[in-house]
Amino acid sequence: MSESTALAITAATATSSLGRGLAAHAQALQAGRSGLRPAEDLAGYAHAPGWLGAVDGLDAVAMPSAQAEYDCRNNRLAWLGLQQDDLRERIEACRSRVGAERIGVFLGTSTSGIAQTEQAYHQAAPGAFARLPDWYAYRYSHNVHSVTAFVSAALGLTGLSQTISTACSSSAKVFAAASRAIRAGWCDAALVGGVDSLCETTLFGFHALQLVSPQACRPADVRRDGISIGEAAGFALLERDSEPAAWRLLGYGESSDAHHMSTPDPQGAGARLAMDEALARAGLQPVDIDYVNLHGTGTPANDRSEARAVRGLFGDAVPASSTKGWTGHCLGAAGVLEAVIGLLSIQEGYVPQSLNTDQVDPEIDIDIPLTPRQQPVRRVLSNSFGFGGSNACLILGGAV
């Protein structure tokens, strides 16, 4: 089963509050340095609740002139992310091999360019029938497909493109969608990823749900009290497994438990189903996994539910940690960001600790590292769970 589903990951990158590119993320993880800062310390966000994982310098990012109409915070973040780790050069090389029409683009987002719409309404002319500013164009910003259309155009890719917006599992599910498309013969390679940027809708929406912590989030901690929101752009290039690569996508699993609009199934049934499916598709057993990157938002319900699912599958034999104490919850970009962190764990032989966790909740009876661990990591299982019970699990491995 694994031979038919494994794909080579020939390039990968991430841009988040930890920095730009793989090296910046590896250094921050090794040093235990969080990218989270109090909102009150960030220009433009002093009125927002909690701590934020903001990407510096987005206001200075110049969009490519041919795609100037796509200018918004989310697409600027995407463009900044595409400049890192020679990703554009790797895509160009792939395009030379297979053709621009044979590279699919599969991106996840939940915010898209909502911040642009918020700015437009702030500037709208007063009156009962307020007119939005002439510079505002929904199609190129708020439209959920905006980021995928922009990335495809900026890279000159003319093949299949798809945007997936399933809340916080969006950019994990793109790996599954791309894998199916390649196996079906619709494309020979795929750029997968996710981009989500800070906006008032999510900052105050999650606050209204009483899910935002007043301090930096602390996953699995006995006193955890909510999330910190971040933003990120992450990408990976998937090709057929015959291509030489440092990493591989070994399997994926998806499920929908539909327990509640915003609360996970208390027993983690949907999470367990996604993990079981990923292992089966990869042809692996739980003992074959060296590290579990938890969805681990830092909310009481999520962490408890996920821990029950992980405990039922792995016991306490596999180290498991959330990396949202570094980056915050990057929502639609969380899946790909944490997949890239999983790739770095394989590359560096490193299991990141659960940053900001002081005392593990006794109900979370799995192996939560409180200090970093230097050890061989061959395979990583990475979980991403979205509102409404939209679950995804990825299994990543090193080169054969």
Helices and strands as residue ranges (DSSP letters): H 2-5, E 7-16, E 19-20, H 22-31, E 37-38, G 39-41, E 51-53, G 58-60, G 65-70, H 73-82, H 87-98, G 100-102, E 103-108, H 114-122, G 138-140, H 146-155, E 161-164, G 167-169, H 170-184, E 189-196, H 200-208, E 229-230, E 232-240, E 247-256, H 269-282, G 286-288, E 291-293, H 300-314, E 320-321, H 324-327, G 331-333, H 334-348, E 350-351, E 373-374, E 379-386, G 387-389, E 390-398
